[in-house]
Structure formats: C-alpha cells, structure tokens
Amino acid sequence: MKRFFKKVKNLVKLTMIICFLSISSFASTNANMIWEKNTKDISASVSGPVAMGIGTIAIVVAALGWAITDGGSMTGKAIRIVLALTIAGGAGTLVYGLFGLTGGALIS
C-alpha cells in the first residue's frame, strides 16, 4: 500500500510541476489566434446580403410547401422545422445587419 501512495505522491508532484511551468503559456496575451481570421470570414459570409436573400427565398418556399402538404405527415413536420430554422437564421442576420450584434452580444 505504501508503494501505491508513493506513486500517487510522485504523480501529484509531477502534475503540479507541469502546471506551474505552463502558467506563462496560459497567461499569454497573444490576440492573434489562428482561428480568428477564419471565424471572421465565416461570420461575414453568413451575415451578408446573399444570406438574407437565401433566407427570404427559403421562408417563401417552406411556407408554400407547408400550405400544399397536409399538417400531419412527416413532410409537413420537416417543412415546419426548415421554416423555423430559416426564420431564426434570418432574424439573426437581420439583427446583425441593423445593430451590428452577434450571438455573443451583451446588453448592459
């Protein structure tokens, strides 16, 4: 049993040393992360005028499909899901265009 606790003690020591040595890397203030450019490109392409047009067309097509199908079938349920997702995406694009807010904005 002593041997087990000695191994655990050594493992805890090693873990603490690794954590203390890596504090400087956790606290670095590098503002240029590798994913920032890609995220900005995706945000610009998703929230542009083309996205608003595609969202509007999708709402019209889904509404027409919903009007044509009966309400209880699987097709009707799928069309309602598409319609809800399109309205949510269009609303997000509209809010971003009007106020410049994204999903992570805080209201103070």
N, C-alpha and C positions, 0 to 999 in steps of 0.2 A: 504494500500500500504506500510505503514511503517513496518508492520508486515512481509511482504514478504521480504523486503530488510534486515530486521534484521535476518531472517532465512538464507538468502543468505550470509550475512556477517559472521554468525556463521559457515556456511558450508565452506566458504573460509578459515576461521581461522583453522578449524579442518583439512582441506586438507593440509594447509601449515605446521601444526604441524606434521602430519603424514609424509609428505615429508622430513622435516628436521630431524626427528627421524630415518628415514630409509636410510639416506645418507651413513652411515657407512656400511650398508649391500650392497649398490650399489658399493661402492668403495673397497670392499674386494678383496684381491689378491689371492684367492684360485685357484690354477692352476689345481687342480684335480676335474674337473666337472664330474658329474655322467654319462654323455653320451660319454665321450672321449674314454673309452675302447671299447664300442660298435661301435663307429664310426671307430676306427682303425681296429677292426675286420672285419667290412663290407668292408672297403677300401682294406684290404689285400685279402679278398676272391673275390672281384670283379676284382681286377687288377692282379691276378696271371696267371700262365701259362695255367691253365684249362680254364679260361675265354677267353684267346687268342685262344685256340683251338676251343672252342664252337663258338666264333665269326667267325672264319675262316670257320667252317662247315656251320654255318648259312648263310654266304655270298655265299658259293657254292650252297647250296640248294635253296636259294632265286633266284640266277641267273639262275639256271636250271628251276625253276618254272616260271620265267619271260620269258624264251625262249620258254617254252611249251605253255603258255597261250597267248591269243590274248591281245593286248595292251589296248583295250577299256573297258574290263569288270571290274567288281568290284574286282575280284580275282587278276587281273593284277595290279590294283591300290594298293591293300593290300600288294601284294608281293613287290612292289616298296617301300612302307612305311617300311616294315620289312627290306628290303635291306638297305635303308638309315639309319635306326636306328642301324643296325648291323655295318655298316661302321663307323658311329660316335662312337659307343662303342668300336669297335676295334681300332680306331685311338686314343681314349683316353687311352686305355690300352697300346698301343704301345708307346705313348709319356711318360706315367708313367714309363714304363719299361726302355726306353732309357735314359731319362733325370731325372727321379725321380720327375717330376712335376705333380701336380694335377690340378683340375679345378680352384683353387683359387690362382694359382701362379702369381706373378707379374714380369714383365720383366722390368728391370731397365737399 
